[in-house]
Every structure is written in C-alpha cells, then in structure tokens.
Amino acid sequence: MAEVAALFKQFIYRDLAFVFGGSIVLLSLAYAFRGCIPNGWQNLNWEKFPPASIIFLIAAAAYVIGYAVQDVGAILPLRLTSTSTRFEPDCFSQWLYKRFSRVEWKPIYYVAPADREFEFEIHMGRLEIPEDVLQALERIRSLKVISMCVGGCLALSALIFLLHLVDFRGTVLQSIRVSCLAPSVTRDWVIFSLFAVLAFCLICLGRIKGMQEMQFYQSIHKVNFSVKQTGTREEKDSRFR
C-alpha cells in the first residue's frame, strides 16, 4: 500500500504537470484557431461520445503534448527546458542562483566528466541516506520538472499567439478557404505578453532548481553516508550478536 501511495504521489508531482502544460497548449490552439473548424466537424454529434472517454482522450493528448514540449525543448540548441542532472551554468544562471539562494555558486566534483550520467544516482541508492533528506531532494527535482514543462508549454503558447497576431491565420488558413474569426488584438497581446513573461520566469526557476539539485548531490557526496547493509533480516541481526 505504501508503494502505491508513493507512485501516486510521484504522479501528482510530475506527470500531472505534463497534463497541465499540455492543456495550456491545447487551449491556446483552440482559442487562436476559434471559428476555423470545418462544417463537417461542427455538425458532428458529440453527444454520442461518453463524457468520460472525451475527458480521458483530452487528458492523454495533453500529457503527450506536455511531455513532448519539455523533451523537444531540451534537445534544441539552447536547451531551454533541459532537466539534466549535470550542466555548466552560465554567468546569468549563476547570478540568478545567487539572488535566489543568497549563496555563491560553487563548482561541483561529485562525478567526473567521463562518468556515466546516472552513476552517482545509482550509488545514492546504496547509501543510508535519511528519509527527510531524500524527500527534500525529491521536492527540488519535482519543482525542476514542473517548472521546465509548464514553462516550455507557456513559451509554445506564446508563440502560437504571436503567429496569430501577425495574421498567420489570414495568410495560411484563408489560402485553403477556411474561415476564421477576427483576432482580438488588444486581448491577444496581453495574453501573449503574460505567457512570455511566465514562461521566462518558470524556465529560469527550473534552471535554478537544477543547480540546487547539483549542489544537493555535492553535499551528499561530501557527507559520505555509510553503505546499506545487504542480506536477510536474520543475517543482519546476526552481525550484532
């Protein structure tokens, strides 16, 4: 039962962020292209579909979009939404880290550059680390993923509104004879500006959380926790007799 609760908690903290971020993109698309649905889709009887199945399909589509946006953004040249456990922060990121945590950024050395990516994480699983320490680390990692995912989705949504404002619908969709509603310029500029600012702030916060995660790993490495004892309960008890 405890394992099920742990898995459910992990879903709430991370995977639900993909659903939320993807929903923002879907809503932005629906708003930007409102009135562009062909007549065949408008005349479709949606009442035949069970509400639960529609909600499930929308949630699944939002999850896929949110996950794709976060991972695709991580492999782009700028790596805006990267959730890597090791990176070299630039001067701006180090300045943000100092403003946020009130301490200077210090280089890390808990793993050599030639080591495998998850070698230290696997080594951590063999250590006797207190549960409260692991919970604090998990919170930082969850906030990093949430910030990067939602920030990336907000950035994509801002791009959708920007294309909408530069008459993307009029030049492309009108060329294939699909009628659309006229954009609300003032309101759309406000939404675009809000999404762009929030995306920038969340991506910066995700970068800070990634730097905090690396410093957390460095602290665990310096403390040098003891290795967990292996074997059955009887073997463990016999060691203390």
Secondary structure, 3 states (H helix, E strand, C coil): CHHHHHHHHHHHHHHHHHHHHHHHHHHHHHHHCCCCCCHHHHCCCHHHCCHHHHHHHHHHHHHHHHHHHHHHHHHCCCCCCCCCCCCCCCHHHHHHHHHHHCCCCCCCCCCCCCCCCCHHHHHHCCECCCHHHHHHHHHHHHHHHHHHHHHHHHHHHHHHHHHHHCCHHHHHHHHHCCCCCCCCHHHHHHHHHHHHHHHHHHHHHHHHHHHHHHHHHHHHHHHCCCECCCCCHHHHHHHCC
